[in-house]
């Protein structure tokens, strides 16, 4: 089944309908780090593994000072990790 899926520009499989629904729910959540109001970006812990997506505001995701792809300062101050955020995300989705 995986081999039949179309690959997008980031060299990862296209989302299935179920994966798209999951990511859309994650994007509506508050940021898993700072609790900033959604909509959020869906950051995958591992590219192409859509069910590992966590909601992150632009600052906690992409900004060089606070973001996961930068210096991660807010992550360190709040003692957050990708896995702790994934745990919180799953807990909120199944509640």
Chimera marker file (.cmm) of the C-alpha trace (Angstrom):
<marker_set name="trace">
<marker id="1" x="0.000" y="0.000" z="0.000" r="1" g="1" b="0" radius="0.5"/>
<marker id="2" x="2.771" y="2.448" z="0.917" r="1" g="1" b="0" radius="0.5"/>
<marker id="3" x="4.489" y="1.980" z="-2.453" r="1" g="1" b="0" radius="0.5"/>
<marker id="4" x="1.274" y="3.044" z="-4.199" r="1" g="1" b="0" radius="0.5"/>
<marker id="5" x="1.112" y="6.391" z="-2.395" r="1" g="1" b="0" radius="0.5"/>
<marker id="6" x="2.244" y="9.514" z="-4.201" r="1" g="1" b="0" radius="0.5"/>
<marker id="7" x="5.349" y="11.242" z="-2.867" r="1" g="1" b="0" radius="0.5"/>
<marker id="8" x="5.228" y="15.036" z="-2.457" r="1" g="1" b="0" radius="0.5"/>
<marker id="9" x="7.998" y="17.606" z="-2.820" r="1" g="1" b="0" radius="0.5"/>
<marker id="10" x="9.512" y="16.819" z="0.605" r="1" g="1" b="0" radius="0.5"/>
<marker id="11" x="10.097" y="13.186" z="-0.395" r="1" g="1" b="0" radius="0.5"/>
<marker id="12" x="7.540" y="11.808" z="2.005" r="1" g="1" b="0" radius="0.5"/>
<marker id="13" x="4.340" y="9.921" z="1.278" r="1" g="1" b="0" radius="0.5"/>
<marker id="14" x="1.161" y="11.854" z="0.628" r="1" g="1" b="0" radius="0.5"/>
<marker id="15" x="-1.301" y="11.732" z="3.503" r="1" g="1" b="0" radius="0.5"/>
<marker id="16" x="-4.157" y="9.271" z="3.564" r="1" g="1" b="0" radius="0.5"/>
<marker id="17" x="-7.632" y="10.644" z="4.321" r="1" g="1" b="0" radius="0.5"/>
<marker id="18" x="-7.345" y="9.435" z="7.933" r="1" g="1" b="0" radius="0.5"/>
<marker id="19" x="-3.937" y="11.063" z="8.343" r="1" g="1" b="0" radius="0.5"/>
<marker id="20" x="-5.282" y="14.324" z="6.893" r="1" g="1" b="0" radius="0.5"/>
<marker id="21" x="-8.180" y="14.310" z="9.402" r="1" g="1" b="0" radius="0.5"/>
<marker id="22" x="-5.733" y="13.714" z="12.263" r="1" g="1" b="0" radius="0.5"/>
<marker id="23" x="-3.383" y="16.509" z="11.169" r="1" g="1" b="0" radius="0.5"/>
<marker id="24" x="-6.332" y="18.873" z="10.697" r="1" g="1" b="0" radius="0.5"/>
<marker id="25" x="-7.402" y="18.197" z="14.313" r="1" g="1" b="0" radius="0.5"/>
<marker id="26" x="-3.842" y="18.778" z="15.558" r="1" g="1" b="0" radius="0.5"/>
<marker id="27" x="-3.667" y="22.086" z="13.688" r="1" g="1" b="0" radius="0.5"/>
<marker id="28" x="-6.778" y="23.341" z="15.502" r="1" g="1" b="0" radius="0.5"/>
<marker id="29" x="-5.213" y="22.751" z="18.917" r="1" g="1" b="0" radius="0.5"/>
<marker id="30" x="-3.351" y="25.239" z="21.115" r="1" g="1" b="0" radius="0.5"/>
<marker id="31" x="0.455" y="25.160" z="21.013" r="1" g="1" b="0" radius="0.5"/>
<marker id="32" x="1.809" y="22.161" z="22.923" r="1" g="1" b="0" radius="0.5"/>
<marker id="33" x="4.667" y="24.250" z="24.328" r="1" g="1" b="0" radius="0.5"/>
<marker id="34" x="3.346" y="27.704" z="25.259" r="1" g="1" b="0" radius="0.5"/>
<marker id="35" x="-0.409" y="26.965" z="25.061" r="1" g="1" b="0" radius="0.5"/>
<marker id="36" x="-0.821" y="29.791" z="22.539" r="1" g="1" b="0" radius="0.5"/>
<marker id="37" x="-4.191" y="29.783" z="20.817" r="1" g="1" b="0" radius="0.5"/>
<marker id="38" x="-4.595" y="27.763" z="17.594" r="1" g="1" b="0" radius="0.5"/>
<marker id="39" x="-4.579" y="27.304" z="14.743" r="1" g="1" b="0" radius="0.5"/>
<marker id="40" x="-1.101" y="25.852" z="14.991" r="1" g="1" b="0" radius="0.5"/>
<marker id="41" x="1.491" y="24.267" z="12.736" r="1" g="1" b="0" radius="0.5"/>
<marker id="42" x="1.597" y="20.457" z="12.790" r="1" g="1" b="0" radius="0.5"/>
<marker id="43" x="5.223" y="19.517" z="13.581" r="1" g="1" b="0" radius="0.5"/>
<marker id="44" x="6.071" y="15.860" z="12.975" r="1" g="1" b="0" radius="0.5"/>
<marker id="45" x="8.579" y="14.240" z="15.315" r="1" g="1" b="0" radius="0.5"/>
<marker id="46" x="9.716" y="12.203" z="12.314" r="1" g="1" b="0" radius="0.5"/>
<marker id="47" x="8.994" y="13.388" z="8.785" r="1" g="1" b="0" radius="0.5"/>
<marker id="48" x="6.225" y="11.437" z="7.091" r="1" g="1" b="0" radius="0.5"/>
<marker id="49" x="4.920" y="9.894" z="10.331" r="1" g="1" b="0" radius="0.5"/>
<marker id="50" x="1.762" y="11.988" z="10.488" r="1" g="1" b="0" radius="0.5"/>
<marker id="51" x="0.427" y="10.530" z="13.729" r="1" g="1" b="0" radius="0.5"/>
<marker id="52" x="3.449" y="11.951" z="15.572" r="1" g="1" b="0" radius="0.5"/>
<marker id="53" x="2.372" y="15.519" z="14.766" r="1" g="1" b="0" radius="0.5"/>
<marker id="54" x="2.224" y="18.032" z="17.612" r="1" g="1" b="0" radius="0.5"/>
<marker id="55" x="0.642" y="21.490" z="17.499" r="1" g="1" b="0" radius="0.5"/>
<marker id="56" x="3.136" y="24.357" z="17.637" r="1" g="1" b="0" radius="0.5"/>
<marker id="57" x="2.618" y="28.087" z="17.227" r="1" g="1" b="0" radius="0.5"/>
<marker id="58" x="4.908" y="29.804" z="14.720" r="1" g="1" b="0" radius="0.5"/>
<marker id="59" x="7.168" y="31.059" z="17.529" r="1" g="1" b="0" radius="0.5"/>
<marker id="60" x="7.663" y="27.652" z="19.177" r="1" g="1" b="0" radius="0.5"/>
<marker id="61" x="8.032" y="25.998" z="15.783" r="1" g="1" b="0" radius="0.5"/>
<marker id="62" x="10.025" y="28.191" z="13.420" r="1" g="1" b="0" radius="0.5"/>
<marker id="63" x="11.392" y="31.289" z="15.151" r="1" g="1" b="0" radius="0.5"/>
<marker id="64" x="15.159" y="31.068" z="15.609" r="1" g="1" b="0" radius="0.5"/>
<marker id="65" x="15.106" y="32.220" z="19.254" r="1" g="1" b="0" radius="0.5"/>
<marker id="66" x="12.337" y="29.987" z="20.683" r="1" g="1" b="0" radius="0.5"/>
<marker id="67" x="11.548" y="27.470" z="17.963" r="1" g="1" b="0" radius="0.5"/>
<marker id="68" x="12.279" y="23.769" z="17.815" r="1" g="1" b="0" radius="0.5"/>
<marker id="69" x="14.250" y="24.423" z="14.611" r="1" g="1" b="0" radius="0.5"/>
<marker id="70" x="16.272" y="27.136" z="16.338" r="1" g="1" b="0" radius="0.5"/>
<marker id="71" x="17.631" y="27.733" z="19.829" r="1" g="1" b="0" radius="0.5"/>
<marker id="72" x="14.640" y="26.139" z="21.626" r="1" g="1" b="0" radius="0.5"/>
<marker id="73" x="14.844" y="28.620" z="24.492" r="1" g="1" b="0" radius="0.5"/>
<marker id="74" x="11.139" y="28.537" z="25.427" r="1" g="1" b="0" radius="0.5"/>
<marker id="75" x="11.257" y="24.728" z="25.216" r="1" g="1" b="0" radius="0.5"/>
<marker id="76" x="14.126" y="24.675" z="27.707" r="1" g="1" b="0" radius="0.5"/>
<marker id="77" x="12.537" y="27.205" z="30.079" r="1" g="1" b="0" radius="0.5"/>
<marker id="78" x="9.261" y="25.250" z="30.150" r="1" g="1" b="0" radius="0.5"/>
<marker id="79" x="11.127" y="21.900" z="30.267" r="1" g="1" b="0" radius="0.5"/>
<marker id="80" x="9.291" y="20.574" z="27.211" r="1" g="1" b="0" radius="0.5"/>
<marker id="81" x="10.426" y="17.894" z="24.775" r="1" g="1" b="0" radius="0.5"/>
<marker id="82" x="8.896" y="16.659" z="21.546" r="1" g="1" b="0" radius="0.5"/>
<marker id="83" x="7.858" y="13.473" z="23.341" r="1" g="1" b="0" radius="0.5"/>
<marker id="84" x="6.254" y="15.258" z="26.301" r="1" g="1" b="0" radius="0.5"/>
<marker id="85" x="4.340" y="17.433" z="23.836" r="1" g="1" b="0" radius="0.5"/>
<marker id="86" x="3.252" y="14.353" z="21.856" r="1" g="1" b="0" radius="0.5"/>
<marker id="87" x="2.034" y="12.746" z="25.084" r="1" g="1" b="0" radius="0.5"/>
<marker id="88" x="-0.005" y="15.875" z="25.938" r="1" g="1" b="0" radius="0.5"/>
<marker id="89" x="-1.382" y="16.051" z="22.378" r="1" g="1" b="0" radius="0.5"/>
<marker id="90" x="-2.566" y="12.445" z="22.435" r="1" g="1" b="0" radius="0.5"/>
<marker id="91" x="-4.094" y="12.902" z="25.881" r="1" g="1" b="0" radius="0.5"/>
<marker id="92" x="-6.111" y="15.916" z="24.623" r="1" g="1" b="0" radius="0.5"/>
<marker id="93" x="-7.194" y="14.166" z="21.418" r="1" g="1" b="0" radius="0.5"/>
<marker id="94" x="-8.589" y="11.110" z="23.214" r="1" g="1" b="0" radius="0.5"/>
<marker id="95" x="-10.206" y="13.012" z="26.097" r="1" g="1" b="0" radius="0.5"/>
<link id1="1" id2="2" r="1" g="1" b="0" radius="0.2"/>
<link id1="2" id2="3" r="1" g="1" b="0" radius="0.2"/>
<link id1="3" id2="4" r="1" g="1" b="0" radius="0.2"/>
<link id1="4" id2="5" r="1" g="1" b="0" radius="0.2"/>
<link id1="5" id2="6" r="1" g="1" b="0" radius="0.2"/>
<link id1="6" id2="7" r="1" g="1" b="0" radius="0.2"/>
<link id1="7" id2="8" r="1" g="1" b="0" radius="0.2"/>
<link id1="8" id2="9" r="1" g="1" b="0" radius="0.2"/>
<link id1="9" id2="10" r="1" g="1" b="0" radius="0.2"/>
<link id1="10" id2="11" r="1" g="1" b="0" radius="0.2"/>
<link id1="11" id2="12" r="1" g="1" b="0" radius="0.2"/>
<link id1="12" id2="13" r="1" g="1" b="0" radius="0.2"/>
<link id1="13" id2="14" r="1" g="1" b="0" radius="0.2"/>
<link id1="14" id2="15" r="1" g="1" b="0" radius="0.2"/>
<link id1="15" id2="16" r="1" g="1" b="0" radius="0.2"/>
<link id1="16" id2="17" r="1" g="1" b="0" radius="0.2"/>
<link id1="17" id2="18" r="1" g="1" b="0" radius="0.2"/>
<link id1="18" id2="19" r="1" g="1" b="0" radius="0.2"/>
<link id1="19" id2="20" r="1" g="1" b="0" radius="0.2"/>
<link id1="20" id2="21" r="1" g="1" b="0" radius="0.2"/>
<link id1="21" id2="22" r="1" g="1" b="0" radius="0.2"/>
<link id1="22" id2="23" r="1" g="1" b="0" radius="0.2"/>
<link id1="23" id2="24" r="1" g="1" b="0" radius="0.2"/>
<link id1="24" id2="25" r="1" g="1" b="0" radius="0.2"/>
<link id1="25" id2="26" r="1" g="1" b="0" radius="0.2"/>
<link id1="26" id2="27" r="1" g="1" b="0" radius="0.2"/>
<link id1="27" id2="28" r="1" g="1" b="0" radius="0.2"/>
<link id1="28" id2="29" r="1" g="1" b="0" radius="0.2"/>
<link id1="29" id2="30" r="1" g="1" b="0" radius="0.2"/>
<link id1="30" id2="31" r="1" g="1" b="0" radius="0.2"/>
<link id1="31" id2="32" r="1" g="1" b="0" radius="0.2"/>
<link id1="32" id2="33" r="1" g="1" b="0" radius="0.2"/>
<link id1="33" id2="34" r="1" g="1" b="0" radius="0.2"/>
<link id1="34" id2="35" r="1" g="1" b="0" radius="0.2"/>
<link id1="35" id2="36" r="1" g="1" b="0" radius="0.2"/>
<link id1="36" id2="37" r="1" g="1" b="0" radius="0.2"/>
<link id1="37" id2="38" r="1" g="1" b="0" radius="0.2"/>
<link id1="38" id2="39" r="1" g="1" b="0" radius="0.2"/>
<link id1="39" id2="40" r="1" g="1" b="0" radius="0.2"/>
<link id1="40" id2="41" r="1" g="1" b="0" radius="0.2"/>
<link id1="41" id2="42" r="1" g="1" b="0" radius="0.2"/>
<link id1="42" id2="43" r="1" g="1" b="0" radius="0.2"/>
<link id1="43" id2="44" r="1" g="1" b="0" radius="0.2"/>
<link id1="44" id2="45" r="1" g="1" b="0" radius="0.2"/>
<link id1="45" id2="46" r="1" g="1" b="0" radius="0.2"/>
<link id1="46" id2="47" r="1" g="1" b="0" radius="0.2"/>
<link id1="47" id2="48" r="1" g="1" b="0" radius="0.2"/>
<link id1="48" id2="49" r="1" g="1" b="0" radius="0.2"/>
<link id1="49" id2="50" r="1" g="1" b="0" radius="0.2"/>
<link id1="50" id2="51" r="1" g="1" b="0" radius="0.2"/>
<link id1="51" id2="52" r="1" g="1" b="0" radius="0.2"/>
<link id1="52" id2="53" r="1" g="1" b="0" radius="0.2"/>
<link id1="53" id2="54" r="1" g="1" b="0" radius="0.2"/>
<link id1="54" id2="55" r="1" g="1" b="0" radius="0.2"/>
<link id1="55" id2="56" r="1" g="1" b="0" radius="0.2"/>
<link id1="56" id2="57" r="1" g="1" b="0" radius="0.2"/>
<link id1="57" id2="58" r="1" g="1" b="0" radius="0.2"/>
<link id1="58" id2="59" r="1" g="1" b="0" radius="0.2"/>
<link id1="59" id2="60" r="1" g="1" b="0" radius="0.2"/>
<link id1="60" id2="61" r="1" g="1" b="0" radius="0.2"/>
<link id1="61" id2="62" r="1" g="1" b="0" radius="0.2"/>
<link id1="62" id2="63" r="1" g="1" b="0" radius="0.2"/>
<link id1="63" id2="64" r="1" g="1" b="0" radius="0.2"/>
<link id1="64" id2="65" r="1" g="1" b="0" radius="0.2"/>
<link id1="65" id2="66" r="1" g="1" b="0" radius="0.2"/>
<link id1="66" id2="67" r="1" g="1" b="0" radius="0.2"/>
<link id1="67" id2="68" r="1" g="1" b="0" radius="0.2"/>
<link id1="68" id2="69" r="1" g="1" b="0" radius="0.2"/>
<link id1="69" id2="70" r="1" g="1" b="0" radius="0.2"/>
<link id1="70" id2="71" r="1" g="1" b="0" radius="0.2"/>
<link id1="71" id2="72" r="1" g="1" b="0" radius="0.2"/>
<link id1="72" id2="73" r="1" g="1" b="0" radius="0.2"/>
<link id1="73" id2="74" r="1" g="1" b="0" radius="0.2"/>
<link id1="74" id2="75" r="1" g="1" b="0" radius="0.2"/>
<link id1="75" id2="76" r="1" g="1" b="0" radius="0.2"/>
<link id1="76" id2="77" r="1" g="1" b="0" radius="0.2"/>
<link id1="77" id2="78" r="1" g="1" b="0" radius="0.2"/>
<link id1="78" id2="79" r="1" g="1" b="0" radius="0.2"/>
<link id1="79" id2="80" r="1" g="1" b="0" radius="0.2"/>
<link id1="80" id2="81" r="1" g="1" b="0" radius="0.2"/>
<link id1="81" id2="82" r="1" g="1" b="0" radius="0.2"/>
<link id1="82" id2="83" r="1" g="1" b="0" radius="0.2"/>
<link id1="83" id2="84" r="1" g="1" b="0" radius="0.2"/>
<link id1="84" id2="85" r="1" g="1" b="0" radius="0.2"/>
<link id1="85" id2="86" r="1" g="1" b="0" radius="0.2"/>
<link id1="86" id2="87" r="1" g="1" b="0" radius="0.2"/>
<link id1="87" id2="88" r="1" g="1" b="0" radius="0.2"/>
<link id1="88" id2="89" r="1" g="1" b="0" radius="0.2"/>
<link id1="89" id2="90" r="1" g="1" b="0" radius="0.2"/>
<link id1="90" id2="91" r="1" g="1" b="0" radius="0.2"/>
<link id1="91" id2="92" r="1" g="1" b="0" radius="0.2"/>
<link id1="92" id2="93" r="1" g="1" b="0" radius="0.2"/>
<link id1="93" id2="94" r="1" g="1" b="0" radius="0.2"/>
<link id1="94" id2="95" r="1" g="1" b="0" radius="0.2"/>
</marker_set>
